Amino acid sequence: MTNETNNLQPEKQHKTEQTPDSDPYGELQRARRGSFLERMNQAFQDALQTSRGPSKMRSPVREMEESPAPTTIDDLAMRRARSVKLQKMTVPESVIIDGSLTSGAETEIAGRIDGNVTVEGRLTLEASALVSGNVKAAACKVDGLVEGKVECTQEVELGETGRLNADVVAGKRVSISGQVCGNVLCGGLVRLASTSKVTGDVRAQSLIIEEGAIFNGNCFMRSSPKKD
């Protein structure tokens, strides 16, 4: 009995000395448990990040990778947007522009422009409009006040409330119902309505003065070009 007990004692002692760190099965279980916890933590962080929205510290490289590349349809839409021209420009009565104004479309001005006005299309100056500089347009309807020279390739129409304090030049026609303190030069017809008052010379191919109009100046008539 004594020998058997002695033979079994070392084996029992050897088992007692084993520690959990030396157990391969325990290490494997802990490794699996740690990996599972890491995955759970990463999933939680991803869910939290998604609920907060895009991070402000995201990598620019990742932003470029995730951003969709522009398609042919997008490029076509951008080209069309650039090619679209402005249909109409409006300057309200309460607006004051300290400087010149240039427009490539029909323009209506009811405010004040402290500078020149250049319009490729038709220009309308409301009764409240005030332009301190020169005006150039294809055609112009003036019911306000212009301090500078007015030049139009087609026609100039001055309403009863309109006032021009400089020369007027038009390619085809000038119709005046308001006041002009300057010379009038037209390649076609100049009409002075009964409410008009012109102080200056008139150079035109033809001139019509209605009864009641006031004209203080000289008139120079140009003959129409002869046709072959």
Secondary structure as GFF3:
##gff-version 3
##sequence-region A 1 228
A	DSSP	alpha_helix	2	17	.	.	.	ID=ss1
A	DSSP	three_ten_helix	20	22	.	.	.	ID=ss2
A	DSSP	alpha_helix	24	52	.	.	.	ID=ss3
A	DSSP	alpha_helix	60	66	.	.	.	ID=ss4
A	DSSP	alpha_helix	72	83	.	.	.	ID=ss5
A	DSSP	beta_strand	88	91	.	.	.	ID=ss6
A	DSSP	beta_strand	96	97	.	.	.	ID=ss7
A	DSSP	beta_strand	101	103	.	.	.	ID=ss8
A	DSSP	beta_strand	106	109	.	.	.	ID=ss9
A	DSSP	beta_strand	112	113	.	.	.	ID=ss10
A	DSSP	beta_strand	117	119	.	.	.	ID=ss11
A	DSSP	beta_strand	122	125	.	.	.	ID=ss12
A	DSSP	beta_strand	130	131	.	.	.	ID=ss13
A	DSSP	beta_strand	135	142	.	.	.	ID=ss14
A	DSSP	beta_strand	145	146	.	.	.	ID=ss15
A	DSSP	beta_strand	150	158	.	.	.	ID=ss16
A	DSSP	beta_strand	163	164	.	.	.	ID=ss17
A	DSSP	beta_strand	168	170	.	.	.	ID=ss18
A	DSSP	beta_strand	173	176	.	.	.	ID=ss19
A	DSSP	beta_strand	179	181	.	.	.	ID=ss20
A	DSSP	beta_strand	184	186	.	.	.	ID=ss21
A	DSSP	beta_strand	189	192	.	.	.	ID=ss22
A	DSSP	beta_strand	197	199	.	.	.	ID=ss23
A	DSSP	beta_strand	202	204	.	.	.	ID=ss24
A	DSSP	beta_strand	206	209	.	.	.	ID=ss25
A	DSSP	beta_strand	214	216	.	.	.	ID=ss26
A	DSSP	beta_strand	219	221	.	.	.	ID=ss27
###
